[in-house]
Amino acid sequence: MKKILLGLVAVVAAGGYFGFDFYAQRRVTRDVEAAFEQVRAAGAKASHGKITFDTKSRTLTISDIATESATQPPVSIKIASLTASGLGQPEPARVSADRIEFNDVEVGLAGPTPAIGSLTYKAPRVTVKDYSGPAGLPQLPASSSIFELYRFGFAQLAHISASSVSAPTLTGPMTLSAVAHAGEGSSGEFAYSGLTIENMKDGKIASSKTDKVAFTVNQQAAGTPIKMTGDLANIVAIDIDVGAMAAMFDPAKANDDREYRIQGHVSAGPYVITASPGISLRIAGVTIDDVRINPSRMQLPALLAMIPPPGSPPPSAAQTRELLEKIAGIYAGTGIGNAEMHGLSLETPQGPTNLASMRFNFEHGKIGELAVEGLDARVPNGTVKVGRFALKSLDVASSVRLSAQFAGQKPSPEQALALFPLIEGVEVKGVTSPYKATGKPVNIDVLSLDWGQFVGTIPSKLRLVAKMAAPLDAADPRQQALVAAGIDRMAVDADLGAVWTEASRSFALEPIKLDMAGLLNASAKVSLANVPREAFSTSAAESLGAVAQIEAGTIELAVHDLGVIDLAIAQYARTQNVSRDEARNAVLGSIKAQGEAVGGGNPDAAALITAISQFIETPGQTLVIKLTPRAKAPALQLMQLLKTDPQSALAQFRIEASTGL
C-alpha cells in the first residue's frame, strides 16, 4: 500500500511539473506574440518562427525574427535566432537575462543618406551579458533617415544595461548613388572585427573597443574603375554618454541649452588608405579628448530637413543662408578639449608628403589654436619643410555665418573686413623651401603675425616678428648690386609692433627693429598723439575726418652700419665710372648742398647734416636721430609740408643727431 501511495505522489508531482512547464511555455509565447502585435499595430511588419522556453534554465529561444518599418523606404531587421538565458523580471516593465545571443543579424537600409543608395549591416553573432532593459519591443522610427535611426538607436541604448556587448564581426555591403558622383555599379563594403562594449548602465558606457575597421569602395570615373581600400585599427573610446548623443538627434531637445559631455577619450590607429592609381595614406594615430555638445544648437534633423533631395533646383540665396546658419549652430554647439593626429605619410605619383602632427582644440565654434608640425613635402624644384605652422584662434562658426550673409551677393569691402577678426594670428617656424631652380633654399626661422584689440573690424594692435634668409638672384636687376659686392644671400631679422591706447588717444610704432645681416641693423620709435577711435572706421569719410586730428609725436631712429655704406658707395662709383674715394666725396658734397637748401639757418638741421655726413664718411658708425615736436603739429599737414617746404617742416621739430662707433 505504501509503495502504491509513493508512486501516486511521484506521478502527481511529475504531472504538476510538466503542467507548469507547459503553462510557462504558453505564457511566454503569448507575451512574445503580444509584443510583435504591438509592432504590427503601429503599421510595421513583424513575424517570427518557433518559440521555445525552458523553465529550468529560464531560456527563451525565438527563431526567424523579421520586422520591416512602415516608412518609405523601409528599414528591415532579420534575426535567424534569439536565445536569452537566465531570464528574469526585476520590475514589471523590465526584463533581465544572464546572456542573450543574436545569430545572423541583418539590418537593411534603403537610401539612408543622399550618397548611399542602400546599406546592409550583417553580424553572424552578437552576445549580450547581464542584460536589463524594457520588457516590450521598441516601436521602430517613423522615418528611415539615418539621423532618425541614430536617434532611435541611442534612445534605446540609454534604457539598457549590460556588463558587455560583443560582436566578433560586422559587415556592411552598400551601393553608392549618383549624388556621390559614382558610376553605375559603384559599390562598397566595410567590415568591423572585435567589437566590444563594456559596462553599459544608465545611458553611459564605460568603454568600447574595435580591433579593426576595413572598407572597400569600387567606383567608375569616366569609364575608368577606381578602387579604394582602407583599414583603421585599435579604436578605443571611454566614458561615453549615449543619452547625450541621442539629444543631438531629438527635436524635443531643441530648447535644451545645457552642455553635455558625450565622450571622455578616443584613440585609434594606425589608419591606412590606398587608392588607384598609386596613392596611399597612413596615419599612425588619432586621439580626441573631452567631446561636448549643446543639444539646442546641434539639431541635426532640422539641418537634414533643409538639404534639398537629389534632382531639386539649386537653393535660393535665402535658403542657402538659412542652411549655413544651421551649420554654424552645429559648430557653435560643439566642444573638443583636444584633438591630435600624428604620423601622417602620403604617397603619390608626384612624391611623398609627411606630417609629424596636427592638433587643435575647439570651444563654442572657435578653434583656440590649430597647429601643424613637421611637414615635409615634394614640390617641382625640391622639398619643402615646415617645422611648425599655427593659426592662433580661428572662429569657424562666425566664418560660416558671414558666408551666409554673402550668399548670392558679392561682399562689400566693409563686409570682407569682417573676416579679419576671425583669426588672431599666424605663426610659421623652421621653413626650408627651394628658391626657383637654383638648388639653394629659402629659410624662415620664424614668421609670426599677431593682431587684436579690434575697433569694429580694424585691429588697433599688431606685432610682426620675422627672421629669414634667402639667396639673391643675379638675374634680378634690383639685386645685382648686392651680388656684384659678393653678397649671394640676404638674412633679415625684423620685429615690428604697433598699438593704439584709447585712454590716452596715442598710437605708437614700437618696437621697430630691422637687422640685415652684413649690411645694417636699425631700430626706431614713432608716436602719434590725439588719435581718435574714428580713425579705425571702415567709412572712408569718417576715417579721413579723424586722420586730420592726428598730431605728430616723437620720432627716434638708430642705424648701425655693417657694410651698407661701402656697398652703396661702390655701386655709385661703378655707375659713375669713378673711384670709391671720388664717389664718397661726391655723395658727401651732395648731402651738404641739400642740407643747406633744406636747413637754411636752422642749427638743428645743420647738426643733422653733420651727423649724416660723419656716418657716411666713416664706415661702421652708428647714427642716432631724435625728432621732438616743438608744439602740436597736425601729422597730415606736416606730410604735405615735407613735399612743398621741407625747411618749414623740419623747423617744427627739435632735432638731436649724433654718431658713434
C-alpha positions as CSV (number, residue, x, y, z in Angstrom):
1,M,0.0,0.0,0.0
2,K,2.9,2.4,0.9
3,K,4.6,1.8,-2.4
4,I,1.4,2.5,-4.2
5,L,0.9,5.8,-2.4
6,L,4.5,6.8,-3.1
7,G,4.1,6.0,-6.7
8,L,0.9,8.1,-6.9
9,V,2.7,11.1,-5.3
10,A,5.5,10.8,-7.8
11,V,3.1,10.7,-10.7
12,V,1.2,13.7,-9.5
13,A,4.5,15.7,-8.9
14,A,5.7,14.9,-12.3
15,G,2.4,15.8,-13.9
16,G,2.5,19.1,-12.0
17,Y,6.0,19.9,-13.2
18,F,5.2,19.2,-16.8
19,G,2.0,21.1,-16.5
20,F,3.8,24.1,-15.2
21,D,6.4,23.8,-18.0
22,F,3.5,23.8,-20.5
23,Y,1.9,26.8,-18.8
24,A,5.1,28.7,-18.8
25,Q,5.6,27.9,-22.5
26,R,2.1,29.1,-23.3
27,R,2.6,32.3,-21.2
28,V,5.9,33.2,-22.8
29,T,4.5,32.5,-26.3
30,R,1.6,34.8,-25.5
31,D,3.8,37.6,-24.3
32,V,6.0,37.4,-27.3
33,E,3.0,37.4,-29.6
34,A,1.7,40.4,-27.8
35,A,5.0,42.3,-28.3
36,F,5.0,41.5,-32.0
37,E,1.4,42.5,-32.4
38,Q,2.3,45.9,-30.8
39,V,4.8,46.4,-33.6
40,R,2.3,45.4,-36.3
41,A,-0.3,47.8,-34.7
42,A,2.0,50.7,-35.5
43,G,1.9,49.8,-39.2
44,A,5.1,47.8,-39.4
45,K,5.6,44.2,-40.4
46,A,6.7,41.8,-37.7
47,S,6.9,38.0,-37.8
48,H,8.8,35.1,-36.0
49,G,9.2,31.4,-36.2
50,K,9.2,28.8,-33.4
51,I,9.2,29.9,-29.7
52,T,10.6,27.7,-27.0
53,F,11.1,28.3,-23.3
54,D,13.0,26.1,-20.9
55,T,11.7,26.7,-17.3
56,K,14.7,25.0,-15.6
57,S,17.3,27.3,-17.2
58,R,14.8,30.1,-17.9
59,T,15.9,30.2,-21.5
60,L,13.8,31.7,-24.3
61,T,14.6,30.9,-28.0
62,I,12.8,32.7,-30.9
63,S,13.7,31.8,-34.5
64,D,13.3,33.6,-37.8
65,I,12.5,37.1,-36.5
66,A,11.7,39.6,-39.2
67,T,10.5,43.2,-39.0
68,E,10.0,46.0,-41.5
69,S,9.1,49.6,-40.8
70,A,6.2,51.3,-42.4
71,T,8.4,54.1,-43.7
72,Q,9.3,54.5,-47.3
73,P,11.9,53.4,-48.0
74,P,11.6,50.8,-45.3
75,V,14.1,49.6,-42.6
76,S,14.2,45.9,-42.3
77,I,15.6,43.7,-39.5
78,K,16.2,39.9,-39.7
79,I,17.5,37.7,-36.9
80,A,17.9,33.9,-37.5
81,S,17.6,33.2,-33.8
82,L,17.5,34.9,-30.5
83,T,18.4,33.0,-27.3
84,A,18.0,34.6,-23.9
85,S,19.1,32.5,-20.9
86,G,18.7,33.2,-17.2
87,L,15.6,35.3,-17.8
88,G,14.0,37.3,-15.0
89,Q,11.7,40.3,-14.4
90,P,13.1,42.6,-11.7
91,E,10.4,45.2,-12.4
92,P,7.0,45.0,-14.1
93,A,8.2,46.9,-17.2
94,R,11.7,45.4,-17.4
95,V,13.3,42.1,-18.1
96,S,16.7,40.8,-17.4
97,A,18.9,38.0,-18.8
98,D,22.2,36.5,-17.8
99,R,23.1,36.1,-21.5
100,I,21.4,37.0,-24.9
101,E,22.7,35.7,-28.2
102,F,21.6,37.0,-31.6
103,N,22.5,34.9,-34.6
104,D,22.8,36.0,-38.2
105,V,21.5,39.6,-37.7
106,E,20.8,41.6,-40.8
107,V,19.6,45.3,-40.9
108,G,18.7,46.7,-44.3
109,L,18.5,50.4,-45.1
110,A,17.4,51.9,-48.5
111,G,18.8,55.3,-49.2
112,P,20.0,56.2,-45.6
113,T,21.9,59.2,-47.0
114,P,21.8,61.0,-50.3
115,A,25.2,59.5,-51.3
116,I,24.3,55.9,-50.3
117,G,21.7,54.0,-52.3
118,S,21.4,51.0,-50.0
119,L,23.2,49.7,-46.9
120,T,23.0,46.4,-45.1
121,Y,24.5,45.6,-41.7
122,K,25.3,41.9,-41.1
123,A,26.5,40.3,-37.9
124,P,26.9,36.5,-37.6
125,R,26.6,36.7,-33.8
126,V,26.0,39.4,-31.2
127,T,26.3,38.5,-27.5
128,V,25.0,40.5,-24.5
129,K,25.9,39.6,-20.9
130,D,24.0,40.6,-17.8
131,Y,21.3,42.4,-19.7
132,S,18.5,44.6,-18.3
133,G,16.1,46.5,-20.4
134,P,12.4,47.3,-21.3
135,A,10.0,44.4,-21.4
136,G,8.3,45.3,-24.7
137,L,9.7,45.6,-28.2
138,P,10.5,49.2,-29.2
139,Q,8.5,50.9,-31.8
140,L,10.5,51.4,-35.0
141,P,11.1,55.0,-36.1
142,A,8.6,56.6,-38.4
143,S,11.4,57.7,-40.8
144,S,14.2,55.8,-42.5
145,S,16.5,58.8,-42.2
146,I,19.9,57.7,-40.9
147,F,19.7,60.6,-38.3
148,E,16.4,59.2,-37.1
149,L,17.9,55.7,-36.9
150,Y,20.8,57.0,-34.9
151,R,18.3,58.8,-32.5
152,F,16.3,55.6,-32.2
153,G,19.4,53.5,-31.5
154,F,20.9,55.9,-29.0
155,A,17.5,56.3,-27.2
156,Q,17.1,52.5,-26.9
157,L,20.7,52.1,-25.6
158,A,20.0,54.7,-22.9
159,H,17.5,52.4,-21.3
160,I,19.6,49.3,-21.4
161,S,22.3,48.0,-19.1
162,A,24.7,45.2,-19.7
163,S,28.1,44.2,-18.5
164,S,29.3,43.6,-22.1
165,V,28.1,43.5,-25.7
166,S,30.3,41.9,-28.3
167,A,30.3,41.0,-32.0
168,P,33.2,39.2,-33.5
169,T,32.4,40.6,-36.9
170,L,30.1,43.1,-38.5
171,T,29.9,43.8,-42.2
172,G,28.1,46.3,-44.3
173,P,27.8,46.0,-48.1
174,M,26.4,49.1,-49.8
175,T,25.7,50.7,-53.2
176,L,26.5,54.3,-54.0
177,S,24.1,56.7,-55.6
178,A,24.6,59.3,-58.3
179,V,24.8,62.0,-55.7
180,A,28.2,60.5,-54.7
181,H,29.3,61.0,-58.3
182,A,29.5,57.2,-58.6
183,G,29.1,55.4,-61.8
184,E,26.7,52.6,-62.5
185,G,27.5,49.6,-60.4
186,S,29.6,51.5,-57.8
187,S,29.6,49.8,-54.5
188,G,31.5,49.4,-51.3
189,E,31.7,47.4,-48.1
190,F,33.0,47.9,-44.6
191,A,33.9,45.2,-42.1
192,Y,34.3,45.6,-38.3
193,S,36.1,43.0,-36.2
194,G,36.4,42.5,-32.5
195,L,33.6,44.9,-31.4
196,T,33.2,45.1,-27.6
197,I,31.3,47.3,-25.3
198,E,31.9,47.2,-21.5
199,N,29.7,48.2,-18.6
200,M,26.7,49.9,-20.1
201,K,24.4,51.4,-17.5
202,D,22.1,54.4,-17.1
203,G,22.8,55.6,-20.6
204,K,26.6,55.6,-20.0
205,I,29.2,53.2,-21.5
206,A,32.5,52.8,-19.6
207,S,34.4,51.7,-22.7
208,S,34.2,50.4,-26.2
209,K,36.8,48.8,-28.4
210,T,37.0,47.7,-32.1
211,D,40.1,45.8,-33.2
212,K,39.7,46.8,-36.8
213,V,37.5,48.5,-39.4
214,A,38.2,47.8,-43.0
215,F,36.4,49.2,-46.1
216,T,36.4,48.9,-49.9
217,V,34.9,51.2,-52.4
218,N,34.6,50.5,-56.1
219,Q,33.6,53.4,-58.4
220,Q,33.6,54.3,-62.1
221,A,35.0,57.6,-63.1
222,A,34.9,58.5,-66.8
223,G,34.7,54.8,-67.6
224,T,37.8,54.0,-65.5
225,P,37.4,51.8,-62.5
226,I,38.8,53.2,-59.2
227,K,39.2,51.1,-56.1
228,M,39.8,52.5,-52.7
229,T,40.6,50.4,-49.6
230,G,41.4,51.2,-46.0
231,D,41.5,50.0,-42.5
232,L,41.6,51.6,-39.1
233,A,42.8,49.6,-36.1
234,N,42.7,49.8,-32.3
235,I,39.6,52.1,-31.9
236,V,39.1,52.7,-28.2
237,A,36.6,55.0,-26.6
238,I,36.0,55.6,-22.9
239,D,33.4,57.4,-20.8
240,I,30.6,57.5,-23.4
241,D,27.3,59.2,-22.7
242,V,24.7,57.6,-25.0
243,G,21.9,59.7,-23.7
244,A,23.8,62.9,-24.6
245,M,24.3,61.5,-28.1
246,A,20.6,60.9,-28.5
247,A,19.9,64.5,-27.6
248,M,21.7,65.6,-30.8
249,F,19.0,63.9,-32.9
250,D,16.0,64.6,-30.7
251,P,13.7,67.5,-31.8
252,A,12.3,67.7,-28.2
253,K,15.8,68.9,-27.1
254,A,15.7,71.9,-29.4
255,N,15.5,74.3,-26.4
256,D,17.9,72.4,-24.1
257,D,20.8,74.9,-23.8
258,R,22.9,72.8,-21.4
259,E,26.2,71.3,-22.3
260,Y,26.6,67.6,-22.3
261,R,29.9,65.7,-22.2
262,I,29.4,62.8,-24.7
263,Q,32.8,61.3,-24.7
264,G,35.9,61.3,-22.5
265,H,38.7,59.9,-24.7
266,V,39.0,58.3,-28.1
267,S,42.1,56.8,-29.7
268,A,42.7,55.0,-32.9
269,G,45.4,54.0,-35.3
270,P,47.1,53.1,-37.5
271,Y,44.8,54.2,-40.3
272,V,45.8,53.1,-43.8
273,I,44.0,54.1,-47.1
274,T,45.1,53.1,-50.6
275,A,43.6,54.3,-53.9
276,S,44.4,53.7,-57.5
277,P,46.5,54.9,-59.2
278,G,49.4,54.9,-56.8
279,I,48.0,56.8,-53.9
280,S,48.4,55.6,-50.3
281,L,47.8,57.4,-46.9
282,R,48.9,56.2,-43.5
283,I,48.1,57.9,-40.1
284,A,49.9,56.4,-37.1
285,G,47.3,57.5,-34.6
286,V,44.5,59.9,-33.7
287,T,43.3,61.0,-30.2
288,I,40.3,63.1,-29.2
289,D,39.6,64.2,-25.6
290,D,36.6,65.7,-23.8
291,V,33.9,66.0,-26.5
292,R,30.9,68.1,-25.6
293,I,27.7,69.2,-27.3
294,N,24.9,71.6,-26.8
295,P,21.6,70.0,-27.9
296,S,19.8,73.3,-28.6
297,R,22.4,74.1,-31.3
298,M,23.1,70.5,-32.5
299,Q,19.8,69.8,-34.1
300,L,20.9,67.6,-36.9
301,P,17.3,66.5,-38.1
302,A,16.4,70.2,-38.7
303,L,19.6,70.5,-40.8
304,L,18.9,67.4,-42.8
305,A,15.4,68.6,-43.5
306,M,16.8,71.7,-45.2
307,I,19.1,69.8,-47.6
308,P,17.3,69.5,-50.9
309,P,16.8,66.0,-52.3
310,P,18.7,64.9,-55.4
311,G,17.4,66.5,-58.6
312,S,16.0,69.6,-56.9
313,P,16.7,73.0,-58.3
314,P,19.6,74.9,-56.6
315,P,18.6,76.5,-53.3
316,S,17.8,80.2,-53.3
317,A,20.1,82.7,-51.6
318,A,17.7,82.9,-48.6
319,Q,17.7,79.1,-48.3
320,T,21.5,78.9,-48.5
321,R,21.8,81.5,-45.8
322,E,19.4,79.6,-43.6
323,L,21.3,76.3,-44.2
324,L,24.6,77.9,-43.4
325,E,23.2,79.4,-40.2
326,K,22.2,75.9,-39.1
327,I,25.7,74.6,-39.9
328,A,27.2,77.5,-37.9
329,G,25.0,76.5,-35.0
330,I,26.4,72.9,-35.1
331,Y,29.9,74.3,-34.8
332,A,28.9,76.6,-32.0
333,G,27.3,73.7,-30.1
334,T,30.5,71.6,-30.2
335,G,33.4,71.4,-27.8
336,I,36.6,69.4,-28.0
337,G,39.2,69.6,-25.3
338,N,42.0,68.4,-27.6
339,A,42.2,66.6,-30.9
340,E,45.5,65.3,-32.3
341,M,46.7,63.4,-35.3
342,H,50.3,62.2,-35.7
343,G,52.5,60.3,-38.1
344,L,50.8,61.1,-41.4
345,S,52.5,59.9,-44.6
346,L,51.1,60.3,-48.1
347,E,52.5,58.6,-51.2
348,T,51.5,59.9,-54.6
349,P,53.0,59.7,-58.1
350,Q,54.4,63.2,-57.6
351,G,56.3,62.1,-54.5
352,P,55.8,61.6,-50.7
353,T,54.4,64.0,-48.1
354,N,54.9,63.5,-44.4
355,L,53.4,65.3,-41.4
356,A,54.5,64.7,-37.8
357,S,51.4,66.0,-36.1
358,M,48.3,68.2,-36.3
359,R,46.3,69.3,-33.2
360,F,43.6,71.7,-32.2
361,N,41.0,72.4,-29.5
362,F,37.5,73.6,-30.2
363,E,35.2,75.6,-27.9
364,H,31.8,77.1,-28.9
365,G,32.6,77.1,-32.6
366,K,36.1,78.5,-32.2
367,I,39.5,76.8,-32.6
368,G,41.9,78.0,-29.9
369,E,44.9,77.0,-31.9
370,L,45.4,74.9,-35.0
371,A,49.0,73.7,-35.1
372,V,50.7,71.6,-37.9
373,E,54.2,70.4,-37.2
374,G,56.8,68.5,-39.1
375,L,55.6,68.9,-42.7
376,D,57.8,67.5,-45.4
377,A,56.5,67.6,-49.0
378,R,57.9,67.4,-52.5
379,V,57.5,70.3,-54.9
380,P,58.7,70.6,-58.5
381,N,62.0,72.2,-57.5
382,G,62.8,70.1,-54.4
383,T,61.4,69.6,-50.9
384,V,59.5,72.0,-48.6
385,K,59.9,71.5,-44.9
386,V,57.9,73.3,-42.3
387,G,58.7,72.9,-38.6
388,R,55.5,74.5,-37.4
389,F,52.5,76.3,-38.8
390,A,49.8,77.6,-36.5
391,L,46.6,79.6,-36.7
392,K,46.1,81.4,-33.4
393,S,42.4,81.2,-32.8
394,L,40.0,80.6,-35.7
395,D,36.3,81.4,-35.3
396,V,34.8,78.7,-37.5
397,A,31.1,79.3,-36.6
398,S,31.4,83.1,-37.3
399,S,33.1,82.5,-40.6
400,V,30.2,80.2,-41.7
401,R,27.7,82.9,-40.5
402,L,29.5,85.6,-42.5
403,S,29.5,83.3,-45.5
404,A,25.7,83.0,-45.1
405,Q,25.5,86.8,-45.3
406,F,27.5,86.8,-48.6
407,A,25.3,84.1,-50.2
408,G,24.1,85.3,-53.6
409,Q,26.0,88.6,-53.5
410,K,29.5,89.9,-53.7
411,P,30.6,91.2,-50.3
412,S,31.5,94.9,-49.9
413,P,35.0,95.9,-48.7
414,E,33.5,96.6,-45.2
415,Q,31.9,93.1,-45.2
416,A,35.1,91.5,-46.3
417,L,37.0,93.2,-43.5
418,A,34.6,91.5,-41.0
419,L,36.5,88.3,-41.7
420,F,39.7,89.7,-40.3
421,P,38.8,89.4,-36.6
422,L,38.1,85.7,-37.0
423,I,41.8,84.9,-36.8
424,E,44.0,86.4,-34.1
425,G,47.4,85.5,-35.6
426,V,49.6,83.2,-37.7
427,E,52.9,81.6,-36.8
428,V,55.4,79.8,-39.0
429,K,58.7,78.3,-37.8
430,G,61.5,76.2,-39.3
431,V,60.7,76.5,-43.0
432,T,63.0,75.4,-45.7
433,S,61.9,75.8,-49.3
434,P,63.8,75.7,-52.7
435,Y,64.3,79.0,-54.4
436,K,63.4,78.8,-58.0
437,A,65.7,76.3,-59.8
438,T,68.9,77.4,-58.0
439,G,69.1,74.5,-55.7
440,K,69.5,76.9,-52.8
441,P,67.0,77.2,-50.0
442,V,64.9,80.0,-48.6
443,N,64.9,79.6,-44.8
444,I,62.3,81.0,-42.4
445,D,63.4,80.6,-38.8
446,V,60.3,82.4,-37.5
447,L,57.5,84.4,-39.0
448,S,54.8,85.5,-36.5
449,L,52.0,87.9,-37.0
450,D,49.5,88.8,-34.3
451,W,46.7,91.3,-34.2
452,G,43.9,92.2,-31.9
453,Q,42.2,94.9,-29.8
454,F,39.7,95.5,-32.6
455,V,37.9,98.7,-33.2
456,G,35.0,97.4,-35.2
457,T,36.7,95.2,-37.8
458,I,40.1,97.0,-37.7
459,P,42.8,95.8,-35.4
460,S,44.5,98.5,-33.3
461,K,47.3,96.3,-32.1
462,L,49.8,94.5,-34.4
463,R,53.1,92.6,-34.0
464,L,55.2,91.1,-36.7
465,V,58.3,89.1,-35.9
466,A,60.4,87.7,-38.8
467,K,63.7,86.0,-39.1
468,M,64.5,84.6,-42.5
469,A,67.2,84.3,-45.2
470,A,67.1,83.8,-48.9
471,P,69.6,83.5,-51.8
472,L,70.0,86.5,-54.1
473,D,69.1,86.3,-57.8
474,A,71.8,87.7,-60.1
475,A,69.2,87.9,-62.9
476,D,67.1,90.4,-60.8
477,P,68.2,94.0,-61.6
478,R,67.2,95.1,-58.1
479,Q,69.6,92.5,-56.5
480,Q,72.6,92.8,-58.9
481,A,74.4,95.4,-56.9
482,L,74.4,93.1,-53.8
483,V,75.5,90.2,-56.0
484,A,78.3,92.3,-57.5
485,A,79.5,93.1,-54.0
486,G,79.9,89.4,-53.2
487,I,76.7,89.0,-51.3
488,D,74.8,85.9,-52.5
489,R,72.4,85.5,-49.6
490,M,70.4,88.0,-47.6
491,A,69.3,87.4,-43.9
492,V,66.7,89.6,-42.3
493,D,65.7,89.8,-38.6
494,A,62.7,92.1,-38.0
495,D,60.5,92.9,-35.1
496,L,57.7,95.4,-35.8
497,G,54.9,96.5,-33.5
498,A,52.0,98.9,-33.4
499,V,49.5,99.7,-30.7
500,W,46.8,102.3,-30.0
501,T,45.8,103.2,-26.5
502,E,42.3,104.6,-26.3
503,A,42.6,106.2,-22.9
504,S,45.5,108.5,-24.0
505,R,44.5,108.5,-27.7
506,S,48.1,107.7,-28.6
507,F,49.4,105.4,-31.3
508,A,53.0,104.0,-31.2
509,L,55.0,102.1,-33.7
510,E,57.2,100.2,-31.3
511,P,59.3,98.2,-31.5
512,I,60.7,98.7,-35.0
513,K,63.8,96.7,-35.3
514,L,65.5,95.5,-38.5
515,D,68.7,93.6,-38.9
516,M,70.0,92.9,-42.4
517,A,73.0,90.6,-41.8
518,G,76.2,92.0,-43.3
519,L,74.6,95.4,-44.2
520,L,73.0,97.2,-41.2
521,N,70.8,97.0,-38.2
522,A,68.3,99.7,-37.3
523,S,65.7,100.5,-34.7
524,A,63.0,103.2,-34.5
525,K,60.2,104.5,-32.4
526,V,57.4,106.6,-33.9
527,S,54.5,108.0,-31.9
528,L,51.3,109.9,-32.8
529,A,49.1,111.8,-30.5
530,N,45.3,112.7,-30.4
531,V,44.4,109.6,-32.4
532,P,40.6,109.2,-32.1
533,R,38.6,105.9,-32.3
534,E,37.1,107.1,-35.6
535,A,40.5,106.8,-37.3
536,F,39.8,103.0,-37.4
537,S,36.4,103.3,-39.1
538,T,35.7,101.4,-42.3
539,S,33.9,104.5,-43.5
540,A,36.4,106.5,-45.7
541,A,34.7,109.8,-44.9
542,E,34.7,109.2,-41.2
543,S,38.3,107.9,-41.2
544,L,39.7,110.8,-43.2
545,G,38.0,113.3,-40.9
546,A,39.6,111.6,-37.9
547,V,43.1,111.5,-39.5
548,A,43.0,115.2,-39.8
549,Q,43.0,115.4,-36.0
550,I,46.1,113.3,-35.5
551,E,49.2,115.1,-34.3
552,A,52.9,114.2,-34.8
553,G,54.8,112.7,-31.8
554,T,58.4,111.9,-31.1
555,I,60.4,110.0,-33.7
556,E,63.6,108.2,-32.8
557,L,65.9,106.4,-35.3
558,A,69.2,104.5,-34.8
559,V,71.1,102.9,-37.7
560,H,74.3,100.9,-37.3
561,D,76.4,100.4,-40.5
562,L,77.6,96.9,-41.0
563,G,78.7,97.5,-44.6
564,V,75.7,99.1,-46.4
565,I,77.5,102.4,-46.7
566,D,80.6,100.9,-48.5
567,L,78.2,98.9,-50.7
568,A,76.2,102.0,-51.7
569,I,79.4,103.9,-52.4
570,A,80.9,101.1,-54.5
571,Q,77.7,100.9,-56.6
572,Y,77.7,104.7,-57.1
573,A,81.3,104.5,-58.2
574,R,80.5,101.8,-60.8
575,T,77.6,103.7,-62.2
576,Q,79.6,107.0,-62.4
577,N,82.8,105.2,-63.5
578,V,84.9,107.0,-60.8
579,S,87.0,105.8,-57.8
580,R,85.4,105.0,-54.5
581,D,87.0,108.0,-52.8
582,E,85.7,110.2,-55.6
583,A,82.3,108.6,-55.2
584,R,82.2,109.1,-51.5
585,N,83.3,112.8,-51.8
586,A,80.6,113.4,-54.4
587,V,77.9,111.9,-52.1
588,L,79.1,114.0,-49.2
589,G,79.0,117.1,-51.3
590,S,75.5,116.4,-52.5
591,I,74.3,115.9,-48.9
592,K,75.9,119.1,-47.8
593,A,74.3,121.1,-50.6
594,Q,70.8,119.6,-50.0
595,G,71.2,120.2,-46.3
596,E,72.0,123.9,-46.8
597,A,69.0,124.2,-49.1
598,V,66.6,122.5,-46.6
599,G,68.1,123.5,-43.3
600,G,68.8,127.2,-44.0
601,G,69.7,128.9,-40.8
602,N,68.2,126.1,-38.6
603,P,71.1,125.0,-36.3
604,D,69.3,121.7,-35.5
605,A,69.1,120.9,-39.3
606,A,72.8,121.7,-39.6
607,A,73.7,119.3,-36.8
608,L,71.6,116.6,-38.5
609,I,73.5,117.1,-41.8
610,T,76.8,117.0,-40.0
611,A,75.9,113.7,-38.3
612,I,74.8,112.1,-41.6
613,S,78.0,113.2,-43.2
614,Q,80.1,111.7,-40.5
615,F,78.0,108.5,-40.7
616,I,78.8,108.2,-44.5
617,E,82.4,109.3,-44.2
618,T,83.5,106.7,-41.6
619,P,82.3,103.1,-42.1
620,G,80.9,101.1,-39.1
621,Q,79.4,104.2,-37.4
622,T,76.0,104.3,-35.6
623,L,73.7,107.2,-36.5
624,V,71.2,108.3,-33.8
625,I,68.4,110.8,-34.7
626,K,65.6,112.1,-32.5
627,L,62.9,114.5,-33.6
628,T,60.6,116.1,-30.9
629,P,57.7,118.3,-31.9
630,R,58.1,121.9,-30.6
631,A,54.3,122.3,-30.4
632,K,51.2,120.5,-31.5
633,A,51.6,119.7,-35.2
634,P,48.9,118.0,-37.3
635,A,50.6,115.0,-38.9
636,L,48.7,115.3,-42.2
637,Q,49.8,118.9,-42.7
638,L,53.4,118.0,-41.9
639,M,53.3,115.3,-44.5
640,Q,52.1,117.8,-47.1
641,L,54.6,120.4,-45.9
642,L,57.5,117.9,-46.4
643,K,56.6,117.8,-50.1
644,T,56.4,121.5,-50.6
645,D,58.6,123.1,-48.0
646,P,60.9,120.7,-46.2
647,Q,62.7,123.5,-44.4
648,S,59.5,124.7,-42.6
649,A,58.5,121.0,-41.9
650,L,61.9,120.4,-40.1
651,A,61.5,123.6,-38.2
652,Q,58.5,122.1,-36.4
653,F,60.9,119.7,-34.6
654,R,63.7,119.9,-32.2
655,I,66.4,117.7,-33.8
656,E,69.1,115.8,-31.9
657,A,71.6,113.9,-34.0
658,S,74.9,112.1,-33.2
659,T,77.2,109.4,-34.4
660,G,79.4,106.9,-32.5
661,L,81.1,103.6,-33.0
